[in-house]
C-alpha cells in the first residue's frame, strides 16, 4: 500500500469477499482513502479439483493473472466498464502468488439490486445490454482464449459445437458417477445431446464472450453504471454460449439486455450443455472443503431436475 499510495497510507482492514472459487478476492481498507480490491491467484485460493477436460475447450482453466491482464485490456478497448487496474505483479514481489490491485467499484451487485428494486435496475440493465452488444460485435479470427489467439496459438481444427458436445458428454459421464438418477438416464440424455447437435448448422464467427456472466458478476457503481468482474474466462466464441447463460441467470429480466440475433438451434444445444455443466461442477467442488457446500449441492439438484425434464 505504501508503494502504491504513499508512505502515509496505512492498511486498516482486510475483508475476504465471497463468491470466488478460483482466486482470492479481498477488500483492503485504507486510512483516509477509498478501499481497493486485491486479487490473489494462488493454489490455496483455488477450490476446484482437477477433472478430465476436452483438449481444445477454450473455457478450461480460465483463471490466472495473464488471462486477467489480456482480457482487461480487450474489454477496455471494446468500451466495456471494468474496475480500473492499479497494479499487476507476476514476479512475487509481495506474495508467493500473482496479485492484482484494482479500483473498488462498490459492493452493490446487480443481482441484489434486481431483487431489491427492479425499477432501479432498469438503467444498469440497459447499459449492460449496450456493453454486451459491443462485445458481441467485436470479432476475432479464431475461437479461443484471447492471449492464445493474440500469440497465434489458438488452433481452429474443429467446429465449436463439437467441442461443446464433447464437453457436455464428459460432464454427463462425471456427473452420472455421483448422481444415480443421471446414471439411470445416461443413454437418453446422450441421445438428446446428439439430437440437438445434429440440428446445428456450421458457422465460423467468433465474438468476445464473458463465459459465465450473471448479475452476480456485475457491480453497480455509485454512478449507476454496470461494472463487469470475474473476466478471466473472456474468450472468442459463439455468442449463443453467452446468451444461453444470460437467459438462465437473468431470467425474466433477460429481454432488457436487447440481445443480438441468435441461432436458435445452436442456442438450445448450448443451453442444455450448460445444464450438465452446472451438475458436474457443483458436485465435484462439493467433494472438497469449499465453504458453501450445501449451496453447490442444491445447485446441482436444481439442474438435475432440468436435465431430466428435457427428456
N, C-alpha and C positions, 0 to 999 in steps of 0.2 A: 504493500500500500504506500509505503514511503517513496519507493521508486516511481510509482505511477502518479501520486497525488501530492508529493512533497513531504519533507521530513516532519512536518507538524501534524500530518494525518495520523489518526490513531484508530485502530480496529476496536470497535466497542460491541460487536455482536456477530455471531455466525449461526445461521439457521439453515438446516438441511431442508430443501423443498421436496415435496412428494411428487411422485409420478415418474421419475427417472428410473429406468431399469438397466440401462447400458452405460450410463455415466453418472457421476455425482453432480448435483446442482445445488449450489449454496448461495444464500443471500448474505452479503457482508455489510454490516453496519459500520459507517464511518463517522467519527466525531465531527460535527459541523458540516457534513456534506451528505448528498444523496447516497443511498446504498448502491452497491454494484452487485453483479451476479458473477459467480465463479463456476466454470465448468471444469470437471476433473475426469479425464479418461484414464482409468487405471483398472487393472484386473479385478481388484477388490470392489470396484464400483459396478461391475457388470454381473448381473444375476443370472444371465442366460447360459445354461449349459450347452455344450456343443451338440449338434444334431446333423444327420445326413442332409446334404443340400444338392441342388441342381447346379452343376459347374458354371453355367452361364447365366444364372439367375442374378440380375443386377440389384436385387433387393437383399441379397445375402451380405452379412457383416456390414450393415450400414451404420457404422459408428467409427469415430476417430477424429483427431484434430485436423488431419489432412483433408478429409472429406468436408469437415465443417468449414474450413477456410475457403476451399474451392466453391462450395455451394453458397456460402455467404456472399462471395463476390458476384456469383452469377445472379442471385436474386436481387442484389442491389442494382446490378446493371439492367435488370428487367423492370426496375421500378417497383419492386415489392419491399414493403417495410419490414425490416428485421431489426433486432437490437443492435445498436452500434458496437462494433468490435473495438475494444480499447487496447487489448494486448493479447498476443498469442505466443506461448512458449512451448516449443517442442524439444528444447535442449536440456530439460531437467534443472533449470537454474534455481527453482524454488521448491519443487516437489519431485519425487521419483515418479513422475507422470506427466503427460501432456496436459496443459491447462490453458484456458482462455478466460479473459476478464471482459465482461460485457456491461453495457448500459442496463440498468434495471428499468424495464418498461412498465413496471407496476405489477400488482398482484392480482388484478381482476382478469379472469379468463372469460372468453366469450361464452363458454359453456354456462358459467354461473350467471352471467348477465341474461342469457336467453331464458334461463329458468326463473330468475327473479323478476325481470322486467322485459317481457318480449317486445314492447313498443320501443324501449330504449336500445334494443339490439338491432333494430332495423337499419340504422345508418352504418354501423360496423359491418353488418352482413352484406350490404350493398357494396361497400368499399372493398370487402374481401372478395366479392364476386368480380370486381374490376381487376384486382390483383391476380386472381386466378386466370382470367382471360388473357392477361399479359403473359403469364407463364405458359398457358396452353396454346399460345400463338408464337412462342419462342422455340424454334425447331432446331434439332441437331442432326448431323449426318448419319449417326448410328444410335442404337439404343445402348444404354449402359450408364454407369456412374460418370459424373462429369469429369473427374480427374482422369479416368481411363480414356474417355473419348478425346480429351484435350491432348493426351500423350499418344494417341493413335493405338491404344491397347484394347479398345472395345471391338471385338470381332463380331461381325454380324453374319453368323453362319446359319442361324435358324430363324423361323418365324416366331414372333413374340408369343403368340397364342400357344405354341408348342412348349415354350419354356414354362408358361403358366400351367399348362396341362400337366407336365411332369412334376412341377412344384405341388400341385393340388393332389396328385396321386401319392406323392411322398408324404404329404401331410395326412392323407387318409390312412395310409399304412401305419404311420407312427401313432396317430390318434386311436385307431382301432385296437392297438396293443394295450391301451389304457382304458378304453370305454367299450364295454361288452355290446351295447346297443349298436355302435358303429361297426363292430366286428360282424355282427349278425347281418347288417345291411350292406356290407362292404361291396359285394358284387353289383348290387342295384345302384349304389352311389357311383361306382366307377363307370357303369353303363350310362348313367345320366351325364357324367362329365364328358364321355366320348360323344354323346348325342349333341351336347352344347358345342363342343369343339368342331364337329363336322359342319355346323351351320355358319362358321366364321369365315368370311372371305379374306383373301390375302390383302395386306396393306403394308406400306413402308413409310410411315410418317410419325416421327417421334418428337414429342414436345417435353418441356420441363414439367415434371410432376413431383409433388412433395413426397408421395408414397403412402402416408398414413395420416392425412390431415383431417383432424376432427376439431370441434370447438374447444377442446381442451388443449390444442396446440396453437391457439390464437389468443394472445393477450389483447386487452383493450386499453390503450394508453390513456392517460388523463385527458388528452386532446380528443379522445373518441376514435382515433384511427386504429385499425387492427394491425397487430404486430405478430408475424409468423415466427414460431420457435420449433425446436426439435427438427432441424433441417438436414441432418446428416444423410437421410435417405433420399435426398433430391436426386432425380435420375431423368435421363431422356428415355421416354417410354410412351406407350399408348395412353391417351388422355382418358380412355374408358376405365383404366385401372384406378385413376384418381377419382373419377366420378362414381364408380361402384362404392368406393369407400365414403365419399362425401354423402351419397344418398343414405347410406346406413347410419352415419354419425350425425348428420344434421336433421334427418327425419322430415317432419313437416316444414321445417324452415329451408330445406334444400332449394326450392324454386326461387327463393330470394337471391341466390347466387347467380342466376341467369346464365346457365352453362352454355358452352359452345356446342355445336352439333355433334352427336354421338352415334356410333354404330350400335343398334340395339342388341344384335346377336353377340358381338364382342363384349358388350356391357354385361349381358346375362352370364356368360362364361366366367368373367372376372368376378362378378358378384358372388357366384357360388364357390369359386376358388377361395375367396376371402373368408367365407363362412367356415370352410375347412381349416384355413389358417388360424382362425380365431377359436378353434377347438384344440388343435395340436399345440400351438404356442402356449396358451394358458395352462394346459395340462402338464406340459414339460416344465414350465417355470414353477408350477405348484409343487413339484417334487424337490425343490430347493428350499433354502431358508428365506425366500422372498417374504418381506414383512406383511404383505396383504394377500396371503394365500387364499383365503375364503373368497375374496373378490375374483380372483383368477378362476377358481372352480365354478363360481356362479356364471362367469362369462362363458366358459366352455359349455356349461349345461344349456345356456340360452341358445348357443349356436348349434349344439347337437339337435335340439328341437327343430331349428330352422333347416338343418341339413336333411333331416328325416321327413319334414313336411313337404319338401320339394319332390320327393319320390313317392 
